[in-house]
Amino acid sequence: MDETLIAAAPVADNPVVAEAEVLDAGGRPIGGVLVFAQTGYLSYLETYTWLDQQITRFPSPDRLR
């Protein structure tokens, strides 16, 4: 990535810059999404679930709260 094209965003000491709950079709929380940044740039996304079945695709926006 060429970091000279886009300036780094200000980031607090916590690398988690956003989080959301993942909802099932009925609107019940089944897990979550975490967005991480490092040195002012997005570094990775993590999904997790409280169910036995893993989340294998990133949830659509209407399933995030």
C-alpha positions as CSV (number, residue, x, y, z in Angstrom):
1,M,0.0,0.0,0.0
2,D,1.3,3.4,-0.9
3,E,0.7,5.4,2.3
4,T,1.7,8.7,0.5
5,L,-1.7,8.6,-1.3
6,I,-3.9,8.8,1.7
7,A,-3.0,10.4,5.1
8,A,-3.3,8.3,8.2
9,A,-6.3,8.8,10.4
10,P,-5.9,9.7,14.0
11,V,-6.2,6.5,16.1
12,A,-6.5,6.2,19.9
13,D,-4.4,3.7,21.8
14,N,-7.0,1.1,21.4
15,P,-6.6,-0.7,18.0
16,V,-10.3,-1.5,17.8
17,V,-11.8,1.5,15.9
18,A,-15.4,0.1,15.4
19,E,-17.5,-2.8,16.5
20,A,-21.0,-4.0,15.8
21,E,-23.3,-6.9,16.7
22,V,-24.2,-9.4,14.1
23,L,-27.9,-10.2,14.0
24,D,-29.7,-13.3,12.7
25,A,-32.8,-13.1,10.4
26,G,-35.0,-12.6,13.5
27,G,-32.9,-9.6,14.7
28,R,-31.3,-11.6,17.6
29,P,-27.6,-11.0,18.3
30,I,-25.5,-14.0,17.3
31,G,-22.0,-12.5,17.3
32,G,-20.0,-9.5,16.3
33,V,-17.6,-7.7,14.0
34,L,-14.5,-5.8,15.1
35,V,-12.6,-3.3,12.9
36,F,-8.9,-2.8,13.7
37,A,-6.5,-0.1,12.7
38,Q,-2.7,0.2,13.0
39,T,-0.7,3.4,12.5
40,G,-3.8,5.2,11.3
41,Y,-4.9,2.6,8.6
42,L,-7.4,-0.2,8.7
43,S,-5.5,-3.4,9.3
44,Y,-8.1,-6.1,9.6
45,L,-11.7,-7.2,10.3
46,E,-12.7,-9.9,12.7
47,T,-16.1,-11.7,12.9
48,Y,-17.0,-13.9,15.8
49,T,-20.1,-15.8,16.9
50,W,-21.6,-17.2,20.1
51,L,-23.0,-20.2,18.2
52,D,-21.4,-23.5,17.2
53,Q,-21.7,-22.5,13.5
54,Q,-19.0,-20.0,12.3
55,I,-19.8,-16.9,10.3
56,T,-18.2,-17.7,6.9
57,R,-19.3,-14.6,5.0
58,F,-19.2,-10.9,6.1
59,P,-22.7,-10.0,7.2
60,S,-24.7,-7.6,5.1
61,P,-25.2,-4.1,6.6
62,D,-28.8,-4.8,7.6
63,R,-27.5,-7.5,9.9
64,L,-25.2,-5.2,11.8
65,R,-26.2,-3.1,14.8
